[in-house]
Amino acid sequence: MNFTELNTLRPDLAFIAHWIKPGSHVLDVGCGDGVMLDYLQTDKKCSGYGVEIADDKVLACAQRGINVIQQDMENRLGMFADNAFDTVLCLSSLQMMKHVEPLLRDIARVGKEAIVSFPNFGYWPHRTALLRGKMPVSKTLPYEWYDTPNVRCATIYDFSDLADDVGLEVMECMALHEGQPIKWLPNLRGSLAVFRLRKK
């Protein structure tokens, strides 16, 4: 997969990919169908593993030639040594975890750096939906309240506080909307929050 294909398929991943150095050893926690690792292996000559629980997505990873481990992320990352990876990715999956803080600590333990993304609950249409008395539904939160896999809702400011609490330095923080950076009022206008982190 090349950059143009990734940018067409997932512009958010294309933006995030520029933070990953060529040749890095990468762990993608909640890797889905493996599209990001496919791009990193092909275009940036990275190596690494994906962690995924869903059978169909594990199969999709295998078909792409991705090294994937089928495991529930709630069981953490004990199989990996400290600082085993240059970068650990957790992209649009942290909000699905019941135990976010322990997983984030584990991500920090096994990686020299981490990149985390999640739907920004502070995005203005989400706030507007709540003011109307409804749970928000959008491209980044595409489920109804009764069938959503998301169990955590956070804003950019909330996650900044959590990162500090678990001993992580925010190297970069960006709000995206449809893959494009939002610089003015990012917590209000960005639908997806993206953080680049390292241990303090």
N, C-alpha and C positions, 0 to 999 in steps of 0.2 A: 504494500500500500504506500502511495506517495502522499506528499503534503496536500496537493490539490484534492485528491480523493478524500483524505481525512477532513479537510476544511469543508467540503461539500456535505459529507456525512454527519460530522459533528464539529461545528466551528468552535465550540467551547474547548474541545480536546486539542484542536489545532493551536489555539492560543496558549493553552497550558504546556504543550509540547516544547515551546521555545525556552522554557525554564529548565529543561532536562539536557544535560551535556551529552554530546555523542560519546558512545562507548560506556555509558553508565550501567551499573548493575541495579536493576529496578524491581521492586515488588509492587504489584498492583492489587490492592485489597478491595475486593468487590469488583473484579475486572469485567464483569458482564460477558459480552461475546468476544472480548479480547481485541477489539479494534485498536485501542491505544497501544497495547504491547505489540501488535502486528506492525503498526507504523514505526514504533521505536526500534524494533528489531530490523526492519527492512531499510528504513531511511536514515536512522541515526546509529545503527550498528550496536544497539544496546542488548544486554542479556537480562535474564531474570525470570520471574514467576508471576502467575496470577493466582489469586485465591477467590473462589466462587462457590456458592452452594447450589445454585439451580442447575438441574440436570441438562436442560436444553442449552444453557449458556456454556457449561463445561464442554459439551459436545461441539459447540460452535468454536470454542477456543482450540480444541484439539484439531478441528478441521483447518484452522488457520496456522497450525504448527506452533501454538503457544504452549509452553510448559505451564500447566494449570493444576492446582491442588484443590480438590473438592473438600471444602470445610466451611462450617458455619463460623463467621467472623466473631460471633459472641464467645467462641472458645479461645479467642485471642491468638497470639502468634508465637507461642512457646517453642515451636519447632525450629525457630530461627535464632541465631546467636545475636548478641549485641553488635550494632554497627555492621550488620551483614550486607546492607544495601547502601548504595550511594543515595538513592531516592526511593521513598515509599509513597505511592499514590493511593489516595482514598477519595475517589471522584464520584460525587453524587450518590454516596452510599452511607455516609456517617449518620445521616438523619434517620436511617432505617434501624439503627442499633438501639437496643434497650440500655446498654451499658457503655455510653459514649466515652466517659472519662478514662476508664481502664483501657479501652481500645486505643485511645489517643496516646496514652502513656506508653503502650506497647509499640505503637507505630514509631514514636520518638526513640524508643529503645533500640529497635532493629535497623533504623535508618539514620544516616548522617543528616539528611534533609527529608522533609515531607511536603507534599502538596495535597491539600484538602480542598474539596469543593462541595457545596451544598446549596439547595434552594434558599434564597434570602427571604425570610418571612417578613422583612421590613419593606419589601418591594411595594410600591404604591397601590397596584391593583389588589394585592393581598390585604393591605390595610383597608381599602375601600370595601372589599367583600365583608370584612369583619364589622365595619361600621354599618353595613346593611343587615347585619345579623346572620351572615352565612360564612361557612368555612371557604377559604379561597380555593379556586381551581384555575390553573394556568398551565402554560407549556412546561414550566419547571415543577409544578405541583399538579399533575394531570389527573389525579384521582379524586373521587368523592370521599367524604369523611368516613364512610362506612367500609370502604374497600382499599384504603390507602396502605401501602407498606411503610409509609413514613410514621415513625413514632415520636420523633423529636422535631421541634420547630425552633429555628434560631435566626437571629439577625447577624449582620456583620459585627456589631458591637458586642453581642452576646458571645460570639465565638472568640473574639479578641480577648475577652475576660477569661474564658476557659483556657485558652492557650497560655496565658500568663500564669494561671493557677497551676497548670501542670508542668511549668518550667520550660515553655517554648518561647523562643524569640520569633516575632513576626518579621521576616525579611522583606516580604512584599505582600500586599493585599490588594486585590482588584475585584471590582464588581463588573460583571459582564451582563449584556443583554443580547441574546441571539449571537453570541460569540464575539461581540464588539465591546471593548472597554468603555466603562462609564466613569468619567472623572468628576463631573459636577453632580453633587448630591448622590453619591454612590449607594448609600444605604436605602435611599428612597427610590432610585431609578434603576438599580441593578437587580435583575431577577436571579442571578447566580453569583454566589460569593466564592472567591478563590484565594486561598492563602498559601504562601510559601513559608515554611517554618524550619527552624533548627533548634537544637538544644541550647539553652543559655550557658 
